[in-house]
Amino acid sequence: MTNQERLDAILRRVSDQHGKLNAKQQAYAIREIGRVRGDIADLLADFAGADGSIERRRLNRLLRELDEVERNIRRYGDAAMSGIITETADWTTTRINNGLERAIGSAGVTANMEQINRQVVNYVARRFESDGLVLSDRVWRLAGDERDKIASVLRTDILRGESVGTMIRNVRRVHDNDTWKIERLVVTEGNTAYRAAADFNAKASEVVTGLRLHPGIKRSKGCVDLANEDRYGLGKGVFLPGDSDVYNPHPNCTSYVTYEIDSRWL
Ligand SMILES: [Zn+2]
């Protein structure tokens, strides 16, 4: 087996492991953002009368209290996403450098790993997506959408004279219907952090000359087309380190890169 083949196999395995890490991170983000359900239950308990329902005349005041609920969703969401990106950058840099060391030896290893991780976190947090938003804006939009749906559920339930117990169940349904949005956010951001970290390490390594992009699990058009492109005459799907087109071919993308190594190290 050549060094190149050894490294390819290692980086494919790292990609599989990253998929498992990302799945755990999705569950974590859903749990963290779901903490707001407790805040809403407390709020409803404060507004409920002795009969367990909320008087209509208190409806507008209750709806104004949802400002705080929206702020909390943003707070939990921002904290969860920032933790996930930091963890992913650190995890990826460590795994990739272990792989380089095993396949090639210490010559492949990157210096300044902490600096690389900081750069990855900054990149992911500050980049503008195709929707013209940065990450914190997308968390805000998610929080706003959810607040609107919660407001609508509570308004209807209060006008109908439903009990707080029913309202809590209906709010829970809003969350459950929205978990796919959180999953998509974590898949997109986590995988962007993963591919960006792979590239930043490639740039810093003396032995890496190219990044080979492999399409994601769903083989979407965005990443399949990119993986079929021979942009630099180096072969299909081979990009130069620093080419940010491979960071996020499309939302929800699980594509990954392997490294092309310099002929001296083959
Ligand atoms: Zn893809």
Boltz pocket constraint, residues with backbone or C-beta under 6 A from the ligand:
constraints:
  - pocket:
      binder: B
      contacts: [[A, 215], [A, 216], [A, 217], [A, 219], [A, 220], [A, 222], [A, 223], [A, 224], [A, 249], [A, 250], [A, 252], [A, 253], [A, 254], [A, 255]]
      max_distance: 6.0
